[in-house]
């Protein structure tokens, strides 16, 4: 389903909505990449990196550098 997957009464966001949420979190919070991925429904930082690379040809660090004023990218590593 394009709008998401219906599971009981809850609506799960589709991949595009998850990626938009992840981008919003990257721009507006100091969450780590792994936490952004988790909070946006993308699972892991690796999954977020793959989605960003596939859809906008950027890593999370490059996205932060281009679209925010964060001086550095926090990671869990």
N, CA, C and O atoms as CSV, one atom per row, in Angstrom:
chain,resi,resn,atom,element,x,y,z
A,1,UNK,N,N,0.837,-1.178,0.000
A,1,UNK,CA,C,0.000,0.000,0.000
A,1,UNK,C,C,0.880,1.238,0.000
A,1,UNK,O,O,1.879,1.300,0.717
A,2,UNK,N,N,0.519,2.192,-0.780
A,2,UNK,CA,C,1.360,3.375,-0.896
A,2,UNK,C,C,1.297,4.279,0.324
A,2,UNK,O,O,2.308,4.888,0.674
A,3,UNK,N,N,0.145,4.393,0.989
A,3,UNK,CA,C,0.051,5.267,2.150
A,3,UNK,C,C,0.594,4.630,3.409
A,3,UNK,O,O,0.758,5.318,4.417
A,4,UNK,N,N,0.871,3.371,3.386
A,4,UNK,CA,C,1.356,2.681,4.565
A,4,UNK,C,C,0.714,1.322,4.682
A,4,UNK,O,O,-0.128,0.948,3.865
A,5,UNK,N,N,1.100,0.603,5.674
A,5,UNK,CA,C,0.586,-0.741,5.879
A,5,UNK,C,C,-0.357,-0.704,7.065
A,5,UNK,O,O,0.014,-0.236,8.141
A,6,UNK,N,N,-1.567,-1.191,6.878
A,6,UNK,CA,C,-2.533,-1.195,7.972
A,6,UNK,C,C,-2.287,-2.428,8.833
A,6,UNK,O,O,-2.252,-3.554,8.337
A,7,UNK,N,N,-2.120,-2.194,10.123
A,7,UNK,CA,C,-1.877,-3.271,11.069
A,7,UNK,C,C,-2.831,-3.044,12.231
A,7,UNK,O,O,-2.591,-2.185,13.079
A,8,UNK,N,N,-3.912,-3.812,12.269
A,8,UNK,CA,C,-4.937,-3.555,13.273
A,8,UNK,C,C,-5.537,-2.193,13.004
A,8,UNK,O,O,-5.991,-1.923,11.892
A,9,UNK,N,N,-5.545,-1.327,14.010
A,9,UNK,CA,C,-6.054,0.028,13.815
A,9,UNK,C,C,-4.937,1.039,13.616
A,9,UNK,O,O,-5.204,2.207,13.334
A,10,UNK,N,N,-3.682,0.604,13.760
A,10,UNK,CA,C,-2.544,1.528,13.614
A,10,UNK,C,C,-2.108,1.600,12.159
A,10,UNK,O,O,-2.124,0.596,11.447
A,11,UNK,N,N,-1.733,2.752,11.735
A,11,UNK,CA,C,-1.224,2.968,10.385
A,11,UNK,C,C,0.286,3.136,10.468
A,11,UNK,O,O,0.773,4.066,11.110
A,12,UNK,N,N,1.018,2.255,9.833
A,12,UNK,CA,C,2.475,2.371,9.806
A,12,UNK,C,C,2.875,3.203,8.601
A,12,UNK,O,O,2.341,2.991,7.512
A,13,UNK,N,N,3.797,4.144,8.759
A,13,UNK,CA,C,4.197,4.988,7.631
A,13,UNK,C,C,4.965,4.195,6.585
A,13,UNK,O,O,5.655,3.224,6.896
A,14,UNK,N,N,4.829,4.631,5.339
A,14,UNK,CA,C,5.598,3.987,4.275
A,14,UNK,C,C,7.032,4.511,4.279
A,14,UNK,O,O,7.381,5.385,5.073
A,15,UNK,N,N,7.841,3.980,3.404
A,15,UNK,CA,C,9.258,4.343,3.366
A,15,UNK,C,C,9.499,5.821,3.146
A,15,UNK,O,O,10.407,6.396,3.745
A,16,UNK,N,N,8.700,6.443,2.296
A,16,UNK,CA,C,8.877,7.883,2.025
A,16,UNK,C,C,8.596,8.696,3.281
A,16,UNK,O,O,9.340,9.624,3.600
A,17,UNK,N,N,7.525,8.353,3.996
A,17,UNK,CA,C,7.196,9.067,5.228
A,17,UNK,C,C,8.283,8.863,6.281
A,17,UNK,O,O,8.628,9.794,7.009
A,18,UNK,N,N,8.815,7.660,6.359
A,18,UNK,CA,C,9.893,7.397,7.313
A,18,UNK,C,C,11.121,8.236,6.988
A,18,UNK,O,O,11.745,8.809,7.881
A,19,UNK,N,N,11.461,8.305,5.714
A,19,UNK,CA,C,12.631,9.079,5.305
A,19,UNK,C,C,12.412,10.570,5.561
A,19,UNK,O,O,13.328,11.258,6.012
A,20,UNK,N,N,11.227,11.069,5.283
A,20,UNK,CA,C,10.930,12.471,5.584
A,20,UNK,C,C,11.052,12.755,7.078
A,20,UNK,O,O,11.577,13.794,7.478
A,21,UNK,N,N,10.564,11.824,7.903
A,21,UNK,CA,C,10.671,11.983,9.352
A,21,UNK,C,C,12.134,11.958,9.781
A,21,UNK,O,O,12.550,12.749,10.628
A,22,UNK,N,N,12.910,11.055,9.201
A,22,UNK,CA,C,14.335,10.975,9.529
A,22,UNK,C,C,15.043,12.277,9.159
A,22,UNK,O,O,15.869,12.773,9.924
A,23,UNK,N,N,14.727,12.821,8.006
A,23,UNK,CA,C,15.346,14.078,7.586
A,23,UNK,C,C,14.976,15.213,8.536
A,23,UNK,O,O,15.814,16.049,8.876
A,24,UNK,N,N,13.714,15.234,8.960
A,24,UNK,CA,C,13.271,16.243,9.916
A,24,UNK,C,C,14.041,16.114,11.237
A,24,UNK,O,O,14.485,17.111,11.806
A,25,UNK,N,N,14.191,14.887,11.710
A,25,UNK,CA,C,14.916,14.665,12.962
A,25,UNK,C,C,16.387,15.042,12.829
A,25,UNK,O,O,16.962,15.610,13.757
A,26,UNK,N,N,16.997,14.739,11.702
A,26,UNK,CA,C,18.387,15.126,11.483
A,26,UNK,C,C,18.541,16.643,11.531
A,26,UNK,O,O,19.519,17.158,12.073
A,27,UNK,N,N,17.567,17.357,10.959
A,27,UNK,CA,C,17.631,18.809,10.886
A,27,UNK,C,C,17.323,19.494,12.210
A,27,UNK,O,O,17.833,20.583,12.471
A,28,UNK,N,N,16.498,18.875,13.050
A,28,UNK,CA,C,15.967,19.591,14.205
A,28,UNK,C,C,16.393,19.050,15.564
A,28,UNK,O,O,16.049,19.631,16.593
A,29,UNK,N,N,17.136,17.949,15.583
A,29,UNK,CA,C,17.551,17.380,16.862
A,29,UNK,C,C,19.044,17.092,16.857
A,29,UNK,O,O,19.713,17.193,15.829
A,30,UNK,N,N,19.543,16.734,18.018
A,30,UNK,CA,C,20.932,16.301,18.143
A,30,UNK,C,C,21.011,14.791,18.336
A,30,UNK,O,O,22.001,14.278,18.858
A,31,UNK,N,N,19.959,14.079,17.910
A,31,UNK,CA,C,19.953,12.624,18.037
A,31,UNK,C,C,21.055,12.009,17.186
A,31,UNK,O,O,21.424,12.557,16.147
A,32,UNK,N,N,21.573,10.882,17.622
A,32,UNK,CA,C,22.547,10.154,16.816
A,32,UNK,C,C,21.847,9.557,15.599
A,32,UNK,O,O,20.620,9.462,15.567
A,33,UNK,N,N,22.613,9.165,14.619
A,33,UNK,CA,C,22.058,8.541,13.416
A,33,UNK,C,C,21.253,7.296,13.784
A,33,UNK,O,O,20.170,7.078,13.241
A,34,UNK,N,N,21.769,6.485,14.696
A,34,UNK,CA,C,21.032,5.280,15.108
A,34,UNK,C,C,19.707,5.626,15.765
A,34,UNK,O,O,18.704,4.955,15.524
A,35,UNK,N,N,19.689,6.664,16.592
A,35,UNK,CA,C,18.438,7.064,17.241
A,35,UNK,C,C,17.463,7.676,16.239
A,35,UNK,O,O,16.261,7.427,16.327
A,36,UNK,N,N,17.946,8.455,15.306
A,36,UNK,CA,C,17.079,9.002,14.255
A,36,UNK,C,C,16.438,7.859,13.473
A,36,UNK,O,O,15.236,7.874,13.207
A,37,UNK,N,N,17.244,6.878,13.112
A,37,UNK,CA,C,16.721,5.723,12.365
A,37,UNK,C,C,15.643,5.016,13.166
A,37,UNK,O,O,14.587,4.679,12.631
A,38,UNK,N,N,15.902,4.792,14.427
A,38,UNK,CA,C,14.947,4.104,15.290
A,38,UNK,C,C,13.657,4.904,15.442
A,38,UNK,O,O,12.566,4.347,15.328
A,39,UNK,N,N,13.775,6.200,15.697
A,39,UNK,CA,C,12.597,7.044,15.920
A,39,UNK,C,C,11.795,7.300,14.644
A,39,UNK,O,O,10.623,7.667,14.721
A,40,UNK,N,N,12.391,7.117,13.504
A,40,UNK,CA,C,11.673,7.348,12.251
A,40,UNK,C,C,11.143,6.058,11.629
A,40,UNK,O,O,10.470,6.089,10.599
A,41,UNK,N,N,11.449,4.935,12.256
A,41,UNK,CA,C,10.941,3.663,11.744
A,41,UNK,C,C,11.847,2.995,10.727
A,41,UNK,O,O,11.447,2.020,10.091
A,42,UNK,N,N,13.057,3.500,10.563
A,42,UNK,CA,C,13.976,2.911,9.594
A,42,UNK,C,C,14.876,1.839,10.203
A,42,UNK,O,O,15.645,1.191,9.493
A,43,UNK,N,N,14.780,1.656,11.499
A,43,UNK,CA,C,15.519,0.576,12.155
A,43,UNK,C,C,16.891,0.975,12.646
A,43,UNK,O,O,17.048,1.396,13.793
A,44,UNK,N,N,17.878,0.847,11.793
A,44,UNK,CA,C,19.265,1.070,12.195
A,44,UNK,C,C,19.893,2.231,11.432
A,44,UNK,O,O,19.377,2.684,10.410
A,45,UNK,N,N,21.023,2.698,11.960
A,45,UNK,CA,C,21.765,3.738,11.267
A,45,UNK,C,C,22.195,3.307,9.877
A,45,UNK,O,O,22.213,4.111,8.945
A,46,UNK,N,N,22.541,2.032,9.742
A,46,UNK,CA,C,22.921,1.503,8.425
A,46,UNK,C,C,21.778,1.586,7.431
A,46,UNK,O,O,21.976,1.923,6.263
A,47,UNK,N,N,20.585,1.278,7.904
A,47,UNK,CA,C,19.406,1.361,7.040
A,47,UNK,C,C,19.134,2.811,6.643
A,47,UNK,O,O,18.813,3.090,5.487
A,48,UNK,N,N,19.260,3.732,7.597
A,48,UNK,CA,C,19.082,5.153,7.290
A,48,UNK,C,C,20.111,5.608,6.266
A,48,UNK,O,O,19.774,6.327,5.325
A,49,UNK,N,N,21.357,5.196,6.439
A,49,UNK,CA,C,22.406,5.565,5.477
A,49,UNK,C,C,22.057,5.064,4.075
A,49,UNK,O,O,22.220,5.790,3.094
A,50,UNK,N,N,21.577,3.824,3.984
A,50,UNK,CA,C,21.202,3.265,2.681
A,50,UNK,C,C,20.048,4.047,2.053
A,50,UNK,O,O,20.083,4.357,0.862
A,51,UNK,N,N,19.032,4.363,2.849
A,51,UNK,CA,C,17.889,5.104,2.319
A,51,UNK,C,C,18.292,6.495,1.836
A,51,UNK,O,O,17.900,6.913,0.747
A,52,UNK,N,N,19.073,7.212,2.645
A,52,UNK,CA,C,19.510,8.541,2.219
A,52,UNK,C,C,20.369,8.461,0.962
A,52,UNK,O,O,20.208,9.262,0.042
A,53,UNK,N,N,21.267,7.506,0.925
A,53,UNK,CA,C,22.128,7.356,-0.254
A,53,UNK,C,C,21.311,7.039,-1.503
A,53,UNK,O,O,21.571,7.581,-2.577
A,54,UNK,N,N,20.338,6.171,-1.356
A,54,UNK,CA,C,19.515,5.759,-2.496
A,54,UNK,C,C,18.605,6.883,-2.981
A,54,UNK,O,O,18.441,7.065,-4.188
A,55,UNK,N,N,18.012,7.639,-2.060
A,55,UNK,CA,C,16.990,8.605,-2.448
A,55,UNK,C,C,17.503,10.020,-2.667
A,55,UNK,O,O,16.951,10.751,-3.491
A,56,UNK,N,N,18.545,10.423,-1.948
A,56,UNK,CA,C,19.046,11.792,-2.150
A,56,UNK,C,C,20.555,11.838,-2.358
A,56,UNK,O,O,21.153,12.913,-2.381
A,57,UNK,N,N,21.166,10.669,-2.507
A,57,UNK,CA,C,22.596,10.558,-2.812
A,57,UNK,C,C,23.472,11.288,-1.785
A,57,UNK,O,O,24.435,11.969,-2.137
A,58,UNK,N,N,23.107,11.124,-0.499
A,58,UNK,CA,C,23.878,11.740,0.587
A,58,UNK,C,C,23.951,10.792,1.776
A,58,UNK,O,O,23.047,9.988,2.004
A,59,UNK,N,N,25.028,10.898,2.519
A,59,UNK,CA,C,25.122,10.208,3.806
A,59,UNK,C,C,24.466,11.103,4.860
A,59,UNK,O,O,24.239,12.286,4.605
A,60,UNK,N,N,24.160,10.560,6.034
A,60,UNK,CA,C,23.630,11.424,7.090
A,60,UNK,C,C,24.573,12.587,7.427
A,60,UNK,O,O,24.115,13.706,7.658
A,61,UNK,N,N,25.870,12.333,7.455
A,61,UNK,CA,C,26.827,13.402,7.753
A,61,UNK,C,C,26.788,14.493,6.686
A,61,UNK,O,O,26.814,15.680,7.014
A,62,UNK,N,N,26.725,14.103,5.421
A,62,UNK,CA,C,26.649,15.079,4.333
A,62,UNK,C,C,25.337,15.853,4.395
A,62,UNK,O,O,25.309,17.058,4.143
A,63,UNK,N,N,24.251,15.160,4.732
A,63,UNK,CA,C,22.950,15.816,4.862
A,63,UNK,C,C,23.002,16.870,5.966
A,63,UNK,O,O,22.556,18.002,5.777
A,64,UNK,N,N,23.550,16.490,7.117
A,64,UNK,CA,C,23.678,17.445,8.224
A,64,UNK,C,C,24.510,18.649,7.816
A,64,UNK,O,O,24.152,19.790,8.110
A,65,UNK,N,N,25.595,18.397,7.153
A,65,UNK,CA,C,26.482,19.471,6.732
A,65,UNK,C,C,25.780,20.425,5.763
A,65,UNK,O,O,25.979,21.638,5.826
A,66,UNK,N,N,24.971,19.879,4.880
A,66,UNK,CA,C,24.303,20.684,3.862
A,66,UNK,C,C,23.056,21.405,4.374
A,66,UNK,O,O,22.757,22.512,3.926
A,67,UNK,N,N,22.327,20.789,5.308
A,67,UNK,CA,C,21.010,21.306,5.655
A,67,UNK,C,C,20.839,21.759,7.097
A,67,UNK,O,O,19.742,22.159,7.485
A,68,UNK,N,N,21.886,21.707,7.891
A,68,UNK,CA,C,21.783,22.163,9.275
A,68,UNK,C,C,23.009,22.969,9.636
A,68,UNK,O,O,23.939,23.109,8.842
A,69,UNK,N,N,22.997,23.490,10.830
A,69,UNK,CA,C,24.145,24.243,11.324
A,69,UNK,C,C,24.883,23.471,12.412
A,69,UNK,O,O,25.601,24.059,13.221
A,70,UNK,N,N,24.704,22.136,12.429
A,70,UNK,CA,C,25.393,21.308,13.407
A,70,UNK,C,C,26.889,21.314,13.093
A,70,UNK,O,O,27.277,21.090,11.946
A,71,UNK,N,N,27.719,21.562,14.077
A,71,UNK,CA,C,29.164,21.576,13.825
A,71,UNK,C,C,29.739,20.190,13.600
A,71,UNK,O,O,30.812,20.061,13.012
A,72,UNK,N,N,29.042,19.137,14.060
A,72,UNK,CA,C,29.551,17.782,13.873
A,72,UNK,C,C,28.393,16.800,13.957
A,72,UNK,O,O,27.312,17.147,14.433
A,73,UNK,N,N,28.610,15.611,13.510
A,73,UNK,CA,C,27.623,14.536,13.553
A,73,UNK,C,C,27.934,13.628,14.723
A,73,UNK,O,O,29.042,13.102,14.824
A,74,UNK,N,N,26.969,13.439,15.608
A,74,UNK,CA,C,27.142,12.512,16.725
A,74,UNK,C,C,26.815,11.107,16.248
A,74,UNK,O,O,25.830,10.899,15.539
A,75,UNK,N,N,27.636,10.148,16.633
A,75,UNK,CA,C,27.369,8.754,16.312
A,75,UNK,C,C,27.434,7.930,17.577
A,75,UNK,O,O,27.932,8.389,18.605
A,76,UNK,N,N,26.933,6.721,17.498
A,76,UNK,CA,C,26.969,5.820,18.646
A,76,UNK,C,C,28.281,5.066,18.728
A,76,UNK,O,O,28.498,4.299,19.667
A,77,UNK,N,N,29.143,5.269,17.778
A,77,UNK,CA,C,30.401,4.523,17.737
A,77,UNK,C,C,31.520,5.293,18.337
A,77,UNK,O,O,32.650,4.806,18.382
